[in-house]
Amino acid sequence: MKRSKALFAASKKVLVGGVDSPVRAFRAVGGDPVFMRSGKGAHLTDADGKSYVDFVLSWGPMILGHAHPAVVRAAEGALRKGSSFGAPTEEELRLAEAVREALPSMERLRFTSSGTEAVMSALRVARAFTGRELVIKFVGGYHGHVDSLLVAAGSGATTLGRPDSDGVPAAWAKTTLCLPYNDVAAAQKAFREHGRRIAAVIVEPVAANMGVVAPEPPFLEALRELTRKNKSLLIFDEVITGFRFFYGGAQTGMRITPDLTTLGKIVGGGFPVGCYGGRKEIMDLVAPLGPVYQAGTLSGNPVAMAAGLATLQVLKKDKPYARMAEMARVIVTELRGMARFKGLPVQVNHVASMFTVFFTETPVRDFATAKTSDTRMYGRFFHALLERGVYFPPAQFEAAMLSAAHSKLDLERTLEAAARALRRL
């Protein structure tokens, strides 16, 4: 990886930490990051020409694989007509119609350029609609680098948050209540104590930023009932889960209707796109119809809209979800078996086409149990896979993902690499 090392050394002289997003720096797993040169299908090629089976997929959006022909054609065609207008286009209308058709709960929606923007805007609308300030989030859930959500839990289960990042005013952190994921009792207690002040509950319907953690019945159902009863809003953050498990969101399969939904990743087809939307009466508060201000010069960018629409069209036509889920099931089953054979303490959490390997004997159901994982062992596992041409997330608390482009040969290569990697632990 001589070229990658040289590029990283040069990058550190001009980019903060040598990267544009912290997880890319490999600090969670040790060593220097790999600089990627190109991607095709389920594979990446690094700056030194080495090929990898990719399970990061740009952290989710490349569900069709890299450089899918239909997406490339759509983006190139849009680019030839102009890269940005700062004006309405037919492309954003068509993508909005496709999103609403797939997610009927999003009666009205607004595109942004990132998931963080979508979440920030959804919270602003929720506070305006309810006239309240407090928001409930769940420990280990990540909803972008929104100031009021970069908070850690206080000393009690329902105490107000404290800043989890320098530069976040304590007063802003105190607008957030942090609760354990999958803890219905904690949510009930929070509403008993603060119900009249709670504007919204924001939750990943399947947690993917503490590693993959599935919601346990009746967790999401209880949140829906509590918010409805207390006239608060339920926000599903489907930036990762949107269009990953089903054509639509996790809410499609779970049959739980949130008041607001945030989307990103897949909806952009590999381009920077976010989206938020919900009931008409809520979204009509957004300017220019209402008093909630939100804007963006690149929102609804025609190239990004074309790529996103092409992605959704392929997903709707090809229906790759069952195949992706089956491939993930095979990998997860084999990894569990290999670990048992070696006597290693491993939990492999799995929902459809996402999974996470935790090196712990403790079943992982929330962030507290996720933190029992041996992150150093995960780092060794990651690098052993990387040496053998398999690219897993360079951080313990992220999700590995399958794409429609992964093949049986890719799975065989991955499992062979995993077997050798586990033998080294």
Stockholm file with secondary structure:
# STOCKHOLM 1.0

chainA/1-425         MKRSKALFAASKKVLVGGVDSPVRAFRAVGGDPVFMRSGKGAHLTDADGKSYVDFVLSWGPMILGHAHPAVVRAAEGALRKGSSFGAPTEEELRLAEAVREALPSMERLRFTSSGTEAVMSALRVARAFTGRELVIKFVGGYHGHVDSLLVAAGSGATTLGRPDSDGVPAAWAKTTLCLPYNDVAAAQKAFREHGRRIAAVIVEPVAANMGVVAPEPPFLEALRELTRKNKSLLIFDEVITGFRFFYGGAQTGMRITPDLTTLGKIVGGGFPVGCYGGRKEIMDLVAPLGPVYQAGTLSGNPVAMAAGLATLQVLKKDKPYARMAEMARVIVTELRGMARFKGLPVQVNHVASMFTVFFTETPVRDFATAKTSDTRMYGRFFHALLERGVYFPPAQFEAAMLSAAHSKLDLERTLEAAARALRRL
#=GR chainA/1-425 SS CHHHHHHHHHHTTTSGGGSSSGGGGCTTTCSCCCCEEEEEBTEEEETTSCEEEESSGGGTTCTTCBTCHHHHHHHHHHHHTCSCCSSCCHHHHHHHHHHHHHCTTCSEEEEESSHHHHHHHHHHHHHHHHTCCEEEEETTCCCCSCGGGSEECCSSTTCBCEESSTTCCHHHHTTEEEECTTCHHHHHHHHHHHGGGEEEEEECSSBCSSSCBCCCTTHHHHHHHHHHHTTCEEEEEETTTTTTSSSSCHHHHHTCCCSEEEECGGGGTTSSCEEEEECHHHHTTBTTTSSBCCCCTTTTCHHHHHHHHHHHHHHHHHCCHHHHHHHHHHHHHHHHHHHHHHTCCCEEEEETTEEEEECSSSCCCSHHHHTTSCHHHHHHHHHHHHHTTEECCSSTTSCEECCTTCCHHHHHHHHHHHHHHHHHC
#=GC SS_cons         CHHHHHHHHHHTTTSGGGSSSGGGGCTTTCSCCCCEEEEEBTEEEETTSCEEEESSGGGTTCTTCBTCHHHHHHHHHHHHTCSCCSSCCHHHHHHHHHHHHHCTTCSEEEEESSHHHHHHHHHHHHHHHHTCCEEEEETTCCCCSCGGGSEECCSSTTCBCEESSTTCCHHHHTTEEEECTTCHHHHHHHHHHHGGGEEEEEECSSBCSSSCBCCCTTHHHHHHHHHHHTTCEEEEEETTTTTTSSSSCHHHHHTCCCSEEEECGGGGTTSSCEEEEECHHHHTTBTTTSSBCCCCTTTTCHHHHHHHHHHHHHHHHHCCHHHHHHHHHHHHHHHHHHHHHHTCCCEEEEETTEEEEECSSSCCCSHHHHTTSCHHHHHHHHHHHHHTTEECCSSTTSCEECCTTCCHHHHHHHHHHHHHHHHHC
//
